[in-house]
Amino acid sequence: MNFNNKIIWITGASSGIGRALAIKFAKQGASLILSSRDETKLAAVKNECDAYTNNCAIFSIDLSNEENIIETADKVLKNYNRIDYLINNGGISQRSYTIETPVDVDRKIMETNYFGAVTLTKAVLPRMIEQGGGHIAAVTSVVGKFGFPLRSAYSASKHALHGFFDTVRAELKNQNITVTLIVPGRIVTDISINAINKEGKKYGLMDQGQAAGMPADVCARKIVRALAKKKKEFLVGGKEVIMVHIRRFLPRLYYKLASRLKAT
């Protein structure tokens, strides 16, 4: 694994998996571009990374705002002559039943998780092609492989990412563009705390399953290794990722188990 002097842009870098990835890459001497909406937290992550690399910059971004994404991408591309890795990690989760969730909440989640990643990727891709190649990663979720209670919009947005980035891989293989879909299970982050409810407000609670999940730094170490190996898709987490294989190979069993899944 050699990411020394590679220019790596990570969204959702202010906490959780994004923060852990930033620190792992910093320790390998990468040049980092860290983005999220929270500049205060980004600055704290930058301070952690500065202990290992002299090349770490922050650019705030709002993945729900197309104009802001394009403006931020323009700023980054003016400051950097290449982007070796784009890691689409930013997003929001959901904790509400389908029947009680208004469509504007579905749209908000889809705008951030799907269109945010799509818009940023399309802004960066021309530079990657021009420079002779690059590596794009998208952090999805195991619920991007099957449905899960209280996460209808979130699950849909992650399913959509698989369709989009699988297509990008197929279309741009000859342009030396590598695409990795990272599929986490339960990782110890604030994703459930920061999830939104049926009113579009912060859920504010840590899921029990989340709290008992894989530590974010362990997850990041495994993801970095998968990126180094240029894996097309990488499942990371605990026993919950087995459901992906059950869904694929034993669908009847999956449907039985799905009705018993605990929402938290």
C-alpha positions, -999 to 999 in steps of 0.1 A, spaced: 0 0 0 17 31 -12 -3 63 -11 27 86 -6 21 119 -24 -12 107 -39 -38 134 -39 -70 121 -22 -103 140 -19 -126 127 9 -161 139 15 -178 134 48 -143 137 63 -153 155 95 -162 123 114 -167 85 113 -153 66 84 -142 97 66 -122 110 95 -106 75 101 -97 73 64 -81 107 64 -59 97 93 -49 64 77 -40 81 44 -21 109 62 1 83 80 10 71 45 21 105 33 -9 113 11 -19 148 2 -54 153 15 -84 173 5 -110 171 33 -146 181 28 -179 183 47 -204 209 59 -188 213 93 -157 234 90 -150 233 127 -149 195 128 -129 195 95 -103 218 111 -100 193 140 -94 164 116 -69 185 97 -50 191 129 -49 153 135 -37 147 100 -10 175 102 9 153 126 16 129 97 15 150 65 23 185 55 -3 185 27 -38 186 41 -64 212 31 -101 216 39 -129 227 15 -164 229 29 -191 213 8 -229 209 10 -237 177 -9 -274 187 -10 -266 218 -30 -256 213 -66 -243 248 -71 -222 246 -40 -207 213 -52 -197 227 -85 -182 258 -70 -162 237 -45 -150 214 -73 -139 244 -93 -119 257 -63 -103 224 -57 -94 218 -94 -78 253 -96 -56 244 -66 -46 209 -76 -34 198 -110 -46 163 -104 -69 142 -82 -57 106 -78 -86 94 -56 -121 107 -50 -138 91 -21 -175 98 -20 -182 92 17 -205 120 27 -242 113 33 -271 111 57 -292 82 71 -328 79 80 -349 65 109 -386 66 99 -412 42 85 -420 45 48 -457 53 54 -450 82 77 -422 98 57 -431 127 34 -416 127 0 -396 159 7 -376 138 33 -370 111 6 -358 139 -18 -335 154 8 -318 120 14 -316 112 -23 -302 147 -31 -274 144 -6 -265 107 -9 -270 101 -46 -271 133 -65 -243 148 -43 -219 120 -52 -230 120 -88 -225 158 -92 -191 158 -76 -179 127 -96 -190 143 -129 -171 175 -119 -139 155 -112 -140 129 -139 -129 151 -168 -97 160 -149 -90 123 -141 -94 113 -177 -72 142 -188 -45 132 -164 -46 96 -176 -66 79 -150 -78 79 -114 -96 60 -87 -132 68 -76 -147 52 -45 -183 54 -32 -192 44 4 -226 28 2 -241 4 27 -252 -32 32 -287 -17 29 -277 -7 -6 -279 -44 -13 -312 -51 4 -340 -32 20 -341 -26 58 -368 -12 82 -368 25 89 -344 32 60 -365 32 28 -350 64 13 -315 57 26 -316 22 12 -329 35 -21 -301 62 -23 -275 35 -17 -290 11 -42 -288 40 -68 -251 45 -61 -244 9 -71 -262 13 -104 -244 46 -112 -209 36 -102 -211 1 -118 -220 19 -150 -191 44 -147 -167 15 -142 -180 -3 -173 -179 29 -195 -145 42 -184 -124 11 -180 -104 20 -211 -98 55 -197 -79 39 -168 -107 49 -143 -109 25 -114 -142 23 -94 -146 8 -59 -179 4 -42 -173 2 -4 -202 -16 14 -201 -11 52 -222 -29 77 -225 -17 112 -195 6 120 -192 27 151 -199 62 139 -225 89 145 -245 79 114 -276 70 134 -273 100 157 -271 123 127 -299 105 108 -331 123 101 -366 113 112 -400 117 94 -399 154 101 -365 158 86 -350 165 120 -320 149 137 -328 115 151 -303 120 179 -299 84 192 -272 58 188 -285 25 175 -276 -5 197 -264 -24 167 -243 6 156 -227 9 190 -217 -28 189 -203 -25 154 -167 -25 140 -146 4 152 -142 31 125 -104 29 125 -105 -8 119 -130 -3 91 -107 24 75 -77 1 76 -96 -25 57 -109 0 32 -74 14 25 -62 -21 18 -91 -28 -5 -84 5 -24 -48 -5 -28 -59 -38 -43 -83 -19 -66 -112 -41 -55 -144 -35 -75 -167 -40 -44 -157 -45 -8 -179 -56 21 -167 -45 55 -183 -50 89 -194 -79 112 -218 -108 108 -245 -85 93 -227 -85 59 -236 -122 56 -271 -110 47 -257 -97 14 -247 -133 5 -279 -148 18 -299 -123 -3 -280 -134 -34 -277 -171 -30 -306 -181 -7 -334 -156 -15 -361 -177 2 -341 -177 35 -334 -140 31 -371 -131 28 -378 -151 60 -350 -134 79 -358 -99 66 -392 -99 84 -373 -105 116 -347 -78 112 -344 -54 141 -346 -18 129 -319 -6 153 
